Amino acid sequence: MNTIAIALSDERLLKLQKLANDLNVSIEELVLIGIENLLLPRTKCRKRSPIDRVSVLH
């Protein structure tokens, strides 16, 4: 297993924290769900997850 570190603005981190709290998951779980969905083949239906209810964080 590997670790990835990313830099986020304070504003994006706060949005991510709020979203994770609203969905009752950790920030790490929320990000992992998003990554897993991005890695699914485009032709395959993406699995239902909390990220499906989320728009792109701007």
C-alpha positions in Angstrom: 0.0 0.0 0.0 1.2 3.5 -0.8 0.4 6.9 0.6 -0.4 10.0 -1.5 -0.1 13.5 0.0 -1.8 16.5 -1.7 -1.9 20.2 -1.0 -5.4 21.7 -0.5 -6.4 25.3 0.1 -8.0 25.9 3.4 -11.3 26.5 1.6 -11.2 23.2 -0.2 -10.2 21.3 3.0 -13.2 22.9 4.9 -15.5 21.9 2.0 -14.2 18.4 2.0 -14.5 18.1 5.8 -18.1 19.3 5.7 -19.0 17.0 2.9 -17.4 14.0 4.7 -19.3 14.9 7.9 -22.6 15.3 6.0 -22.1 11.8 4.5 -20.9 10.4 7.8 -17.6 9.2 6.5 -14.0 10.2 7.1 -12.2 12.5 4.6 -9.9 9.6 3.7 -12.9 7.3 3.0 -14.6 10.1 0.9 -11.4 10.6 -1.2 -10.8 6.9 -1.6 -14.4 6.4 -2.8 -13.9 9.2 -5.4 -10.6 7.6 -6.6 -12.1 4.1 -6.8 -15.0 5.5 -8.9 -12.6 7.3 -11.2 -10.6 4.1 -11.8 -13.7 2.1 -12.9 -13.9 1.4 -16.6 -16.1 4.0 -18.3 -18.4 1.3 -19.8 -19.1 -0.2 -16.4 -21.8 1.2 -14.2 -20.2 3.0 -11.3 -21.1 1.6 -7.9 -23.5 3.5 -5.7 -21.6 5.4 -3.1 -21.8 8.7 -1.1 -19.7 10.3 -3.8 -22.5 9.8 -6.3 -24.5 12.4 -4.4 -21.7 14.9 -4.6 -20.9 17.5 -7.3 -17.3 18.4 -8.1 -15.7 20.4 -5.3 -14.7 23.8 -6.6 
